[in-house]
Amino acid sequence: MNKIILITSFVISIMLFGCQSEKSSEVATTPTTSSKPMVPVVQKRAQITVSGTITNAGNKNIKLSHHSTNRSGKIKDDKFRISLLIDEPGIFNLTYNGQKIPLFLRPNDQAIVDFDAQKMAKTIKFGGTDPKVQEYLFQKKINDPLTYAQKRNSAKLSEQDFIKQTNDTRATELTLFNSFKKENKNLPADFLLFEATEIQYNWAKQFNDYSLYRAFYNKQEAYTPSPELLAYAEELDLNNDQLLISEAYRNYLIAHVGQKASNLVQADLMNGGKIQTSLRAFEVVEKDHSAQGVKNFLLFTFFNQHLRSKGINGSEDLHQRFKQQVTNQRYLADIDEAFLAWEHLKKGLPAPSFSYPDKTGKKVGLEDLKGKVVYVDVWATWCGPCKVEIPHLEKLQEKFHDQPVAFVSVSIDQNAEAWEKMVKENNMSGIQILADQAGNSQICKDYKIKGIPRFILIDQAGNIVNAQADRPSRGTVAGEIEALL
């Protein structure tokens, strides 16, 4: 079961960081009807505009989102208008009252969306660039044969039932797509490529996820996929720069590399080696993915995730490896920018100061702890992984209870009552303080905190030892603290 949990957590974390951090990629966007390969081009950054009329709108808020990018708008006199700078074509979700309207947009496109808020599905109309494409995507969404719960629980099915369900879903989508193409001639070539790829690789990723998570969700020690299930991979192309236009293709690539890297990490651990997830991911990409655009995208995704979780300390060799192989100038610039942003958090530099109140209102700051080794935990009561670490943190504190080591837990909860209640009910030891602006608190800005739990190790002089220190559950922190005493 440990192996399953390790693989699952690593792949999930990679996918999350890839969707958040992805900014651009090399994609083919030049319309063509030729069977010859299109030449990949880097799409120039340009604006898209989504506007429309919404009658009977009780809620006046509306949002346009893509990956981790969100732009909010207001409905005034039944009208709204949202503009956004983008680098590449893709699916953008217009969200009103929790209902998402998918839109395929490329730089310089416009979309017009009109509907009655009380009966959206029956009244919605599209205008602007490619209105037929937007109508197709909306109809595909509302006619999805599977509910969210069914998709979520698919890993619990038997192999035979899963294969049938997943193949039936793809067949339904293909029937709709082929009917749409037959009824509408001269559709944009980039959309045709996009949608065909979306159908194919969303289907493939379901197979990949099933083989990865079946044992975990069924509480089994192990699961070996049958040749019938694994046959899905035979029709996939994992070295095609043109297909990067599809988010489903990119997500499948990330999951594929993440799973293979996790298997290598597991083998490392079994042989007494260290966890080197990012290095193993690089090795998989270098071995399996020769198409330059695909390689660029994957190395950027995994290295960006590495920086978010590990920072720049000890990342110099991987950075050089990245620069030697990646040709996408945007990716190179983004990583250089990330390194610069972490410069002030290098080992040996003064740790950014912070000071927040404990439950009595008394402020406790880093300056008050000079002369002690300081181990900081940035957490929140709503964070599951944070709570998993608490028992390990308590044991660590017991080990050093009579030594000059300060354990500081900085909560970024917005709900002070929930924080106080959990600290009291769990009799949490150490220094417990509450940041003033939740995730926008200065400590999050100063220490580049994008996700929690986050641990920071600081020496007796107030200098950084590691701004991305290991979690207590790793079992390595005690040795690092002992080396400082």
C-alpha positions as CSV (number, residue, x, y, z in Angstrom):
1,M,0.0,0.0,0.0
2,N,2.9,2.4,0.7
3,K,4.0,2.1,-2.9
4,I,0.5,3.0,-4.1
5,I,0.3,6.0,-1.8
6,L,3.7,7.3,-2.9
7,I,2.9,7.1,-6.6
8,T,-0.6,8.6,-6.2
9,S,0.6,11.6,-4.1
10,F,3.5,12.3,-6.5
11,V,1.5,12.2,-9.7
12,I,-1.3,14.3,-8.1
13,S,1.2,17.0,-7.0
14,I,2.8,17.1,-10.4
15,M,-0.5,17.6,-12.1
16,L,-1.6,20.3,-9.8
17,F,1.6,22.3,-10.2
18,G,1.6,21.8,-14.1
19,C,-2.0,23.2,-14.6
20,Q,-1.1,26.2,-12.1
21,S,2.2,27.1,-13.6
22,E,1.8,26.5,-17.2
23,K,1.9,29.8,-19.1
24,S,2.6,28.9,-22.7
25,S,3.7,26.2,-25.0
26,E,4.6,25.7,-28.6
27,V,1.5,24.8,-30.6
28,A,0.5,24.5,-34.2
29,T,-2.2,27.1,-34.9
30,T,-1.9,27.7,-38.6
31,P,-5.1,26.4,-40.3
32,T,-4.5,23.8,-42.9
33,T,-6.3,21.1,-44.7
34,S,-3.2,19.3,-45.8
35,S,-2.2,15.9,-44.5
36,K,1.4,17.2,-44.1
37,P,2.6,18.1,-40.6
38,M,2.0,21.6,-39.6
39,V,5.0,23.7,-38.6
40,P,4.8,24.4,-34.8
41,V,4.8,28.2,-34.2
42,V,4.9,30.2,-31.0
43,Q,1.7,32.0,-30.8
44,K,2.1,35.7,-29.9
45,R,0.4,37.1,-26.8
46,A,-2.8,38.9,-27.7
47,Q,-6.1,39.8,-26.1
48,I,-9.4,37.8,-26.1
49,T,-12.7,39.4,-25.3
50,V,-15.8,37.7,-24.0
51,S,-19.0,39.8,-23.8
52,G,-22.7,39.3,-23.8
53,T,-26.2,39.9,-22.4
54,I,-27.6,38.1,-19.4
55,T,-31.2,38.8,-18.6
56,N,-32.8,38.0,-15.2
57,A,-29.3,38.0,-13.6
58,G,-29.8,37.9,-9.8
59,N,-26.1,37.3,-9.3
60,K,-24.1,40.1,-10.9
61,N,-20.7,38.3,-10.8
62,I,-19.2,36.4,-13.7
63,K,-15.7,35.0,-14.3
64,L,-13.5,33.8,-17.2
65,S,-10.9,31.2,-16.3
66,H,-8.1,29.1,-17.9
67,H,-5.7,27.0,-15.9
68,S,-4.8,29.1,-12.9
69,T,-5.8,32.4,-14.6
70,N,-9.0,34.0,-13.5
71,R,-10.6,37.3,-14.6
72,S,-13.7,38.5,-12.8
73,G,-16.4,40.7,-14.3
74,K,-19.6,42.4,-13.4
75,I,-23.0,42.3,-15.1
76,K,-24.4,45.9,-15.4
77,D,-27.6,46.7,-17.1
78,D,-27.7,43.0,-18.3
79,K,-24.3,43.5,-20.0
80,F,-20.8,42.1,-19.3
81,R,-17.4,42.3,-20.9
82,I,-14.2,40.5,-19.9
83,S,-10.8,40.8,-21.6
84,L,-7.7,38.7,-21.1
85,L,-4.2,38.5,-22.6
86,I,-3.4,34.9,-23.7
87,D,-0.5,33.1,-25.4
88,E,-2.2,30.1,-26.9
89,P,-5.5,28.7,-28.0
90,G,-7.5,26.5,-25.6
91,I,-10.6,26.1,-23.5
92,F,-11.7,29.0,-21.4
93,N,-14.6,28.6,-19.0
94,L,-17.1,31.4,-18.6
95,T,-18.6,30.7,-15.1
96,Y,-21.9,32.2,-13.9
97,N,-23.7,31.0,-10.8
98,G,-21.5,27.9,-10.7
99,Q,-22.3,26.9,-14.3
100,K,-19.4,26.7,-16.7
101,I,-19.7,27.6,-20.4
102,P,-16.7,26.2,-22.3
103,L,-15.3,28.4,-25.0
104,F,-12.5,27.6,-27.5
105,L,-10.5,30.8,-28.0
106,R,-7.2,31.7,-29.6
107,P,-5.4,35.1,-29.3
108,N,-7.4,37.9,-30.9
109,D,-10.7,35.9,-30.7
110,Q,-14.0,37.3,-29.5
111,A,-16.9,35.4,-28.1
112,I,-20.4,36.7,-27.5
113,V,-22.6,34.8,-25.1
114,D,-26.2,35.7,-24.4
115,F,-28.7,33.9,-22.2
116,D,-31.5,34.1,-19.7
117,A,-30.1,33.3,-16.3
118,Q,-33.3,31.5,-15.3
119,K,-33.1,29.1,-18.2
120,M,-29.5,29.1,-19.6
121,A,-29.6,25.8,-21.5
122,K,-32.7,26.7,-23.5
123,T,-31.8,30.3,-24.3
124,I,-28.1,30.4,-24.7
125,K,-26.8,31.9,-28.0
126,F,-23.3,32.5,-29.3
127,G,-21.7,35.1,-31.5
128,G,-18.3,36.4,-32.3
129,T,-15.5,34.2,-33.6
130,D,-16.6,30.6,-34.4
131,P,-20.0,30.6,-32.8
132,K,-20.8,27.1,-34.1
133,V,-17.7,25.8,-32.3
134,Q,-18.9,27.3,-29.0
135,E,-22.4,25.9,-29.5
136,Y,-20.9,22.4,-30.1
137,L,-18.8,22.6,-26.9
138,F,-21.8,23.7,-24.8
139,Q,-24.0,20.9,-26.2
140,K,-21.2,18.4,-25.5
141,K,-20.9,19.6,-21.9
142,I,-24.6,19.4,-21.1
143,N,-25.0,16.0,-22.8
144,D,-22.0,14.4,-21.0
145,P,-23.2,10.8,-20.4
146,L,-21.3,10.5,-17.1
147,T,-21.9,12.4,-13.9
148,Y,-19.0,13.8,-11.9
149,A,-19.6,11.1,-9.3
150,Q,-19.5,8.4,-11.9
151,K,-16.2,9.6,-13.2
152,R,-14.8,10.0,-9.7
153,N,-15.8,6.4,-8.9
154,S,-14.6,4.8,-12.1
155,A,-11.5,3.4,-10.5
156,K,-13.7,1.3,-8.2
157,L,-15.2,-0.6,-11.2
158,S,-14.0,-4.0,-12.4
159,E,-11.7,-3.9,-15.4
160,Q,-14.4,-5.2,-17.7
161,D,-17.0,-2.6,-16.6
162,F,-14.4,0.2,-16.6
163,I,-13.3,-0.6,-20.2
164,K,-16.9,-0.7,-21.4
165,Q,-17.9,2.5,-19.7
166,T,-14.9,4.4,-20.9
167,N,-15.1,3.1,-24.5
168,D,-18.8,3.9,-24.6
169,T,-18.2,7.5,-23.5
170,R,-15.6,8.0,-26.2
171,A,-18.0,6.5,-28.8
172,T,-20.7,8.9,-27.7
173,E,-18.3,11.9,-28.0
174,L,-17.0,10.8,-31.4
175,T,-20.6,10.4,-32.7
176,L,-21.4,13.9,-31.7
177,F,-18.1,15.3,-33.1
178,N,-18.5,13.5,-36.5
179,S,-22.1,14.7,-36.8
180,F,-20.9,18.2,-36.0
181,K,-18.2,18.0,-38.7
182,K,-20.7,16.6,-41.3
183,E,-23.2,19.4,-40.7
184,N,-20.6,22.2,-40.6
185,K,-18.1,22.5,-43.4
186,N,-14.9,24.6,-43.4
187,L,-14.5,24.4,-39.6
188,P,-11.2,25.9,-38.3
189,A,-8.4,23.3,-38.7
190,D,-6.9,24.1,-35.3
191,F,-10.2,23.4,-33.6
192,L,-10.6,20.1,-35.4
193,L,-7.1,19.1,-34.3
194,F,-7.8,20.3,-30.8
195,E,-11.1,18.4,-30.3
196,A,-10.0,15.1,-31.9
197,T,-7.0,15.2,-29.6
198,E,-9.1,16.1,-26.5
199,I,-11.4,13.1,-27.1
200,Q,-8.5,10.7,-27.6
201,Y,-6.3,11.8,-24.7
202,N,-9.1,12.3,-22.2
203,W,-10.0,8.7,-22.9
204,A,-6.4,7.6,-22.6
205,K,-5.9,9.4,-19.3
206,Q,-8.9,7.6,-17.8
207,F,-7.1,4.3,-18.6
208,N,-3.9,5.6,-17.2
209,D,-5.6,6.8,-14.0
210,Y,-7.5,3.5,-13.6
211,S,-4.3,1.5,-13.7
212,L,-2.7,3.8,-11.2
213,Y,-5.5,4.2,-8.7
214,R,-7.5,1.0,-8.8
215,A,-5.7,-0.7,-6.0
216,F,-5.7,2.5,-3.9
217,Y,-9.4,3.1,-4.1
218,N,-10.2,-0.6,-3.6
219,K,-7.9,-0.8,-0.6
220,Q,-5.8,-3.5,-2.3
221,E,-2.1,-4.2,-1.8
222,A,-1.4,-4.3,-5.5
223,Y,-3.1,-4.4,-8.9
224,T,-1.6,-5.5,-12.3
225,P,-3.5,-4.2,-15.3
226,S,-4.4,-6.8,-17.9
227,P,-3.0,-6.7,-21.5
228,E,-6.5,-5.8,-22.6
229,L,-6.5,-2.7,-20.5
230,L,-3.0,-1.6,-21.4
231,A,-3.7,-2.0,-25.1
232,Y,-5.1,1.6,-25.1
233,A,-1.5,2.9,-25.2
234,E,-0.8,1.4,-28.6
235,E,-2.6,4.1,-30.5
236,L,-1.1,7.1,-28.7
237,D,1.6,9.4,-30.0
238,L,3.7,10.9,-27.2
239,N,6.0,12.8,-29.5
240,N,3.8,15.1,-31.5
241,D,4.3,18.9,-31.0
242,Q,1.1,19.6,-32.9
243,L,-1.0,17.9,-30.3
244,L,0.2,20.3,-27.6
245,I,-2.7,22.5,-28.6
246,S,-4.8,20.1,-26.5
247,E,-4.9,20.4,-22.7
248,A,-5.9,16.7,-22.5
249,Y,-2.7,15.8,-24.4
250,R,-0.6,17.8,-22.0
251,N,-2.3,16.4,-19.0
252,Y,-1.8,12.8,-20.3
253,L,1.9,13.5,-20.9
254,I,2.3,14.8,-17.3
255,A,0.5,11.8,-15.8
256,H,2.6,9.4,-18.0
257,V,5.9,10.9,-17.0
258,G,4.9,11.3,-13.4
259,Q,3.9,7.6,-13.1
260,K,7.1,6.4,-14.7
261,A,9.2,8.7,-12.5
262,S,7.4,7.5,-9.4
263,N,8.2,3.9,-10.3
264,L,11.9,4.8,-10.5
265,V,11.7,6.6,-7.2
266,Q,10.1,3.6,-5.6
267,A,12.9,1.4,-7.0
268,D,15.4,3.9,-5.5
269,L,13.8,3.6,-2.1
270,M,13.8,-0.2,-2.2
271,N,17.5,-0.1,-3.0
272,G,18.2,2.3,-0.2
273,G,18.6,5.3,-2.4
274,K,17.3,8.9,-1.9
275,I,14.1,10.3,-3.3
276,Q,15.0,12.2,-6.4
277,T,11.6,12.8,-8.1
278,S,12.6,15.7,-10.2
279,L,15.8,14.1,-11.5
280,R,13.9,10.9,-12.3
281,A,11.2,12.9,-14.2
282,F,14.0,14.6,-16.2
283,E,15.4,11.2,-17.1
284,V,12.1,9.9,-18.3
285,V,11.5,12.9,-20.5
286,E,15.0,12.7,-21.9
287,K,14.6,9.0,-22.7
288,D,11.0,8.9,-24.0
289,H,10.2,12.3,-25.5
290,S,12.3,13.5,-28.5
291,A,9.9,16.0,-30.0
292,Q,11.4,19.4,-29.0
293,G,8.1,21.1,-28.2
294,V,6.9,18.1,-26.0
295,K,10.3,18.0,-24.3
296,N,10.2,21.8,-23.7
297,F,6.7,21.5,-22.1
298,L,7.5,18.6,-19.9
299,L,10.9,19.8,-18.6
300,F,9.4,23.2,-17.8
301,T,6.4,21.6,-16.0
302,F,8.4,19.3,-13.9
303,F,11.2,21.8,-13.1
304,N,8.7,24.5,-12.2
305,Q,7.1,22.0,-9.8
306,H,10.5,21.2,-8.4
307,L,11.2,24.9,-7.7
308,R,7.8,25.3,-6.0
309,S,8.4,22.4,-3.7
310,K,12.2,22.5,-3.2
311,G,13.3,26.1,-4.0
312,I,16.6,26.9,-5.6
313,N,18.9,25.4,-2.9
314,G,20.6,22.4,-4.5
315,S,18.8,23.0,-7.8
316,E,21.7,24.4,-9.7
317,D,22.6,21.2,-11.6
318,L,19.0,20.6,-12.6
319,H,18.8,24.2,-13.7
320,Q,21.8,23.8,-16.0
321,R,20.4,20.6,-17.4
322,F,17.1,22.4,-18.1
323,K,18.9,25.3,-19.9
324,Q,20.9,22.9,-22.1
325,Q,17.8,21.1,-23.4
326,V,15.0,23.7,-23.5
327,T,14.7,25.9,-26.6
328,N,11.4,27.7,-25.7
329,Q,12.5,31.3,-24.8
330,R,9.4,31.9,-22.7
331,Y,10.1,28.9,-20.5
332,L,13.7,29.8,-20.1
333,A,12.7,33.4,-19.1
334,D,10.1,32.1,-16.7
335,I,12.6,29.8,-14.9
336,D,15.2,32.6,-14.8
337,E,12.6,34.8,-13.2
338,A,11.7,32.1,-10.7
339,F,15.4,31.8,-9.7
340,L,15.7,35.5,-9.2
341,A,12.6,35.5,-7.1
342,W,14.2,32.9,-4.8
343,E,17.6,34.6,-4.6
344,H,16.9,36.2,-1.2
345,L,16.0,32.7,0.2
346,K,19.4,31.1,-0.5
347,K,21.1,29.2,2.3
348,G,23.2,31.5,4.6
349,L,21.2,34.7,3.9
350,P,19.2,36.4,6.6
351,A,15.8,34.9,7.0
352,P,13.0,37.4,6.3
353,S,11.5,38.5,9.6
354,F,7.9,37.9,10.7
355,S,5.9,38.6,13.8
356,Y,2.3,37.5,14.5
357,P,0.1,37.2,17.6
358,D,-0.5,34.0,19.6
359,K,-4.0,33.1,21.0
360,T,-3.5,35.6,23.9
361,G,-2.7,38.4,21.5
362,K,1.0,38.6,22.3
363,K,3.2,39.0,19.3
364,V,5.9,36.5,18.7
365,G,8.5,37.2,16.0
366,L,11.6,35.7,14.5
367,E,13.7,38.4,16.2
368,D,12.6,37.0,19.6
369,L,14.2,33.6,18.8
370,K,17.8,34.6,18.1
371,G,20.2,32.1,19.6
372,K,17.9,29.2,18.8
373,V,17.4,26.9,15.8
374,V,14.0,27.7,14.4
375,Y,11.8,25.2,12.6
376,V,8.8,26.9,11.1
377,D,5.6,25.2,10.0
378,V,3.2,27.2,7.8
379,W,-0.2,25.5,7.9
380,A,-4.0,25.8,8.2
381,T,-6.8,23.8,9.8
382,W,-8.5,23.2,6.5
383,C,-5.3,21.6,5.0
384,G,-5.4,17.8,5.1
385,P,-1.7,17.2,4.4
386,C,-0.9,19.8,7.2
387,K,-2.8,17.8,9.7
388,V,-1.0,14.6,8.7
389,E,2.3,16.3,9.7
390,I,1.2,17.4,13.2
391,P,1.8,14.1,15.0
392,H,5.3,13.9,13.4
393,L,6.0,17.5,14.4
394,E,4.9,16.8,18.0
395,K,7.4,13.9,18.2
396,L,10.1,16.1,16.8
397,Q,9.4,18.7,19.5
398,E,9.6,16.1,22.2
399,K,13.0,15.0,21.0
400,F,14.4,18.5,21.3
401,H,12.3,19.8,24.2
402,D,15.3,20.6,26.5
403,Q,17.5,22.1,23.7
404,P,17.7,25.6,22.1
405,V,15.3,24.8,19.3
406,A,12.1,26.7,18.7
407,F,9.1,25.2,16.8
408,V,6.9,27.9,15.3
409,S,3.6,27.0,13.7
410,V,2.2,29.9,11.7
411,S,-1.4,29.3,10.7
412,I,-2.8,31.1,7.7
413,D,-6.4,30.4,8.6
414,Q,-8.9,33.1,7.9
415,N,-11.1,31.7,10.7
416,A,-9.4,32.5,14.0
417,E,-11.9,30.6,16.0
418,A,-11.3,27.4,14.0
419,W,-7.6,27.8,14.6
420,E,-7.9,28.4,18.4
421,K,-10.3,25.4,18.7
422,M,-7.9,23.0,16.9
423,V,-4.9,24.2,18.8
424,K,-6.7,23.7,22.1
425,E,-8.5,20.4,21.3
426,N,-5.3,18.8,20.1
427,N,-3.1,20.3,22.8
428,M,-0.7,21.5,20.1
429,S,2.7,22.4,21.6
430,G,5.3,24.8,20.3
431,I,4.8,28.5,19.4
432,Q,1.3,28.8,17.8
433,I,0.7,32.1,16.0
434,L,-1.9,33.3,13.5
435,A,-0.9,35.3,10.3
436,D,-2.9,38.4,9.7
437,Q,-4.0,38.1,6.1
438,A,-4.2,34.4,5.5
439,G,-2.6,33.4,2.2
440,N,-1.8,37.0,1.4
441,S,0.2,37.5,4.6
442,Q,3.7,38.9,4.4
443,I,5.3,35.6,5.4
444,C,3.7,33.9,2.3
445,K,5.1,36.6,0.1
446,D,8.5,36.7,1.6
447,Y,9.0,33.0,1.6
448,K,7.3,32.3,-1.8
449,I,4.7,30.1,-0.2
450,K,2.3,28.8,-2.9
451,G,1.1,25.7,-1.1
452,I,1.0,24.3,2.4
453,P,2.3,22.7,4.5
454,R,5.6,24.5,4.2
455,F,8.5,24.1,6.5
456,I,11.5,26.5,7.0
457,L,14.7,25.8,8.9
458,I,16.6,28.8,10.3
459,D,19.9,28.7,12.3
460,Q,20.8,30.4,15.6
461,A,22.0,33.6,13.9
462,G,18.7,34.0,12.1
463,N,20.0,32.9,8.7
464,I,18.3,30.5,6.3
465,V,19.4,26.9,6.3
466,N,16.6,25.7,4.1
467,A,13.6,27.8,3.0
468,Q,12.0,24.5,1.7
469,A,12.9,22.2,4.5
470,D,11.7,18.6,4.6
471,R,8.5,17.7,6.3
472,P,8.7,16.0,9.8
473,S,7.3,12.8,8.4
474,R,10.3,12.4,6.1
475,G,12.5,11.6,9.2
476,T,15.4,13.8,8.0
477,V,14.9,17.0,9.9
478,A,16.1,15.8,13.2
479,G,19.5,15.1,11.8
480,E,19.6,18.6,10.2
481,I,18.7,20.2,13.5
482,E,21.3,18.2,15.4
483,A,24.0,19.3,13.0
484,L,23.2,22.9,13.8
485,L,23.3,22.5,17.6
